[in-house]
Amino acid sequence: FEWAFCATAVTIPAGSVAERCNFNAYLGYSSFISAIIYPVVAHWVWCAEGWLGYSTTHPLIKCGMMDFAGSGVVHMVGGLAGLAGAIMLGPRMGRFDVDNKPLPLPGHSAVLVVLGTVLLWFGWYGFNPASTLFIDTPVMATVASRAAVTTTLGGAAGGVFCLIWTFLRKR
């Protein structure tokens, strides 16, 4: 699980710097995030002795942090690294006109976009419920099933929101 979490935290910034950095830069920041930043943040949250660990009673409001399936650690590390990379690299060349208005992106393959979305969503069903690590008691089965239902509702809500947003913007 830790390898998958670390790999996910490293791949999130790739979308933020796409088409603006070369492969060597990608290898450099991937190595830095996976060797230094991610292990430190993971220790802070997932280790009982970490300053945000689940058994800590002194940080924020006298309780530690619960992070199911790596949602906080992975997405915070990846998102902040992606934000830092995007700020450092600036906007994509040719993406905006002289008045700073975005230019339309060339068309993409709708079939490949849908296929990628379905594959990613399907992978979440193995990842999120399996983050319970054991499904050997009714309580853990309930937790895993709630994770599966939340995965379904989250993906469906994202799809509906994108549909409404696109309709409102583009008619």
N, C-alpha and C positions, 0 to 999 in steps of 0.2 A: 504494500500500500504506500509506503513512504516513497518508493521510487516513482510510482505513478503520480503521487501528489507533487513531488518535486518536478517531474517532467511537465506536468500540467502548468505549474507556476512559471516555468521557463517558456512554454509555448504561448502563453497569453500575450506577452509583449510582442511576439512576432507579428501579430496583426496590427499593432500600433506603429511599427516601424517598417511595414511591408513596402517594398519598392524604394526604400530610402537608405538602406544600409547594405553593405556587401556581406558575403558569407563569413569572412574572417571576423567582422564586427559581431555577427550573430553568435559565432562560436565563443568570442570573448565575453560577451555579456551573459551568455548561457552558462559558461563555466563560473563566472563570478556569482551569479544568482544561486546556482545549485551548490556551489562549494562554500559560500560564505553567508549570504543573506538568508536563504531559505532555512538552513539548519538552525540559525540563531532564532529566527521568528518561530519556527516549529517548537524549539525548546521552550521558549517563553510561554507558549500556549498549551502544548500537549504534555509537558513534563510536570509532574506533581509539584516539583520544586521551582518551576518557572514562575516569573513574577505575575503571570496571568493564569497559572496552572489551575486545574479544577479543584485542587485541595487548598488553594491559597485563600486566606481570610483577610488579608490586609490591603489589597489594591483599591479598587474603585468603591464599591458599596458593600464592602465586607464579604465579597464572594469572588470566586475565580471565574474563568470563562469556559463555557461549554461550546465546542466547535465540532458539530457532527459532520462527518464526511469531508472534512477539510475545507468547508465552505469559507470560513473566515480567513484562515492562514493562506490557503492557496490563492484565493482571489484577491486578497489584499496585497500580497507580495507581487503577483503577476500584474495586477492593475496599476499599482504604484510604479513598478518598473516600466510598464508600457507608457504611463503618463510621462515619466522622466525622459524616456527615449523619444517620445513624440515632441516634447518641449525642446529637447536638445537638437533634434533634426529639423524641426520646423515643418511647414506644410509641404505636401507633395508638389513637385514642379509640374506645371501644366494642369493643376487641379482647380485653380481659381483664375478668373480673368483679371484685367487691370483694375477693375472696381472692387476687387475682393469678393466677387460673387462666384459661387461654385459652378463649374462647368459640368454638363451631364456626363456621366460615366458611360463608356461604350457598353453595349448589351452583354449579358452573361448567359450561360446555358442554364435555363430554368430547370431542366432535368437534373443536371449535376448539382445545382443548389438544393433542390428537394431531396435528392439522394443523400447528399452530405448531411443535411439536417436530420433525416430519418436515421441514418447510421449513428450520428452523434447522440440523438435522443435515445436510441436503442441501447447504446453503450452506457448511458446513465442508469438504466435499469439494473445493469450488473454492478455498477459502481456504488450507487447511493444505497440501495437496500443491503448490499454486501458489506457496507461500512459498519454494520452492527457487529461484524466478525463472527458471531455465533447466532444461530437461530435454533437453539436447543430448548428453549422454554417458551411458554405462551407470551410472556412479556417481550422477549426479544423478537418473536414472530410479529407481534403487534407493532413494534418499533420499525421493523423491516417493511411491513406492509404500509405503514404510514409514510415511510420514505418513498415507496413506490407510488403511492397516491399523490404525494406532494410533487414528485417528478412529473407525473402526468398533468396535474393541474398547472404547474409552473410552465411547462412547454405549451400547453393549450392556451394559457393566458397570454404568453408572449406572442403566439401566433395570431390570436384575436386582436391584441393591441396593435400589432404591425399592420394587420388588415385595416383596422379603423384609422390608424394614423396615415397610412398611404392613401386611403380613400379621401380623408379630409384634406390632405395636401395636394393630391393629384386629380381627384374626382375620377 
